[in-house]
Amino acid sequence: MAQFDLLMPKMGESVAEATIIKWVKNIGDTIKLDETVLEIATDKVDSEIPSPFEGTLVKQLFKEGDVVQVGTVIAVISSDASVAATPSQPVSPQATVAAPAENTIPVAKTPSATVQDFSNSNKFFSPLVKSIAKQEGIAVAELESIPGSGKDGRVTKSDILAYIPNKGKSNIPVVEPVKETIATPTVTVSVPVSAPAPAPKSAVKLMAGDEIIEMDRMRKLISDHMVMSKHTSPHVTSFVEADVTNMVLWRDKVKNQFEKREGEKITFTPLFVEAVAKAIKDYPMINVSVDGTSIIKRKSINIGMAAALPSGNLIVPVIKNADEKNLIGLTKAVNDLAKRARANKLAPDEIQDGTFTLTNVGGFGNVMGTPIINQPQVAIMATGTIKKKPAVIETPYGDTIGIRHMMFLSLSYDHRVVDGSLGGSFLRKVADYLEDFDINRPF
C-alpha cells in the first residue's frame, strides 16, 4: 500500500492561496487518474483539481470554504482500494490560512525573532491577520487600535493591508522605542510603539428603500487587489487620440472573407494586441516588474486582455508570446480565450504570467478610461470607442477637413519606474502603428 499527498497547486503569479469551493470526491471514493477531486477558486479563476494518482481518497485535510496556502497538502490518496477510509479531522484554522503573498505590500520586514503574544488581547484576530501583523512587526496594542470593517468590528486582511502603508505617518507624537531582549542574550531589537491608527471611517447611512447586496467572493478579491495596486504603485495616466480610419476600413473590407476562410470573426482586439506587442519591442522598459528596489525586465511579451464575465466581474486571460504570433494566430487566441473566459473554462496557466494588460472600455461606449495597473505589471492600456469625427487632414496640397474614425488610447503606468517620457512615448508609438495601418494589407 502506498499513500500520496495531493497538494494545493500554484494557480498563478502572485497567487499564494486558494479557497476550496467543493469536494467532488468524498472519503472512501475511488479516484481515477486525472479525475477531478475538488474545485477551488482564487481571485483570478475558478478551477478543478485533478488527481495525479489512482486510488482511494482516505483523508480530506480541509473543509469547503477553507482558504489554503499554495503547496499545502489538502488530501491523501491511497493506492490500495481496500484500505478503510477513516474520516480525518479538519486541520486547525491556523493551518487553513495562507501567508500573504511576498509582493502584496512593499514594506520593510522586521526581524523574524520578534514575537507578539495575542493571548492577552480581548479582541478576536484571524490567523491571517496575526500572520501579517507578526511579519510587519505590528504590536498587539497597535493592532487593537486599527479600525475593523468586519463583523462586530473585526480587523480584516484589507484593513491591515490598508493600514501598513500609513503606519507611523500620524502627526501625533510617537512613544520612544522600547528595547526588548529576545532569546539570544547578545541580540537586542527595538520595538517601536506606533502612533494610533487613523480615525475610522463613518458608517454608511442607510435610507428608506436601500438594498444591501453582499459582494461575492470574486468581487471581494478584486476589490482587495485593486486597493493593493493603488497602495503599491503611484499611478499616472497619459492619453493620445488616434486616427484609425485605415484600420477600420481594412477590417470592414476583409471581415467576411476572413471569417469564411479562417472560421473566425476578426475584431479590433487582435489589431490592438499586435500594435502593443510591436511598441513593447521598441520600448522594452514598459515590459517590466518591480521587486523592492530591483527592476525585472521581462523577456516574454505576454499580453493580458481584460474580459467581462456574465456576473459583472472581470478576468484577464493572457496571450503568451504575443509578439511571435501573426494576425491569424492572434485572432484565434483572442476569440478562444474570450469565449472560454465567459464560460468559466479557462485553465490556471491561461491567466498567469502576463507582462502587460489591455482593456477595452470602448466596448461599453466609453471614449476613454483610467485603468488600474494589474500588479505586478507596471502599465495597462485602455482603448476607447471608435467614433466618426471631423478632423484636419494634412496633404501635400494643403490641409482639409474630412470625416475620420477617431479613438482615444490611455495608458496608466507605475511612476516609480516609468516616467512621463517613457509612458508617453510608448503610447504614442502604439497610436502610430494603428494610424499607419496598411489598408491594402493581406491576411
Secondary structure, DSSP 8 states (H G I E B T S, - for coil): --EEEEE----STT--EEEEEEESS-TT-EE-TT-EEEEEE-SS-EEEEE-SS-EEEEEE-S-TT-EEETT-EEEEEES-TTS---------HHHHS----TTSS------TT-----TT-SS---HHHHHHHHHHT--HHHHHHS---SGGG---HHHHHHHGGGTT--SS--EEEEEEE-SSTT-EEEEEE--------------TT-------HHHHHHHHHHHHHHHHS-EEEEEEEEE-HHHHHHHHHHHHHHHHHHSS---SHHHHHHHHHHHHHHSGGGSEEEETTEEEE-SS--EEE-EE-TTS-EE--EETTGGG--HHHHHHHHHHHHHHHHTT---GGGGS--SEEEEEGGGGT-S-------TT-SEEEEE---EEEEEEEEETTEEEEEEEEEEEEEEEEETTT--HHHHHHHHHHHHHHHHT--TT---
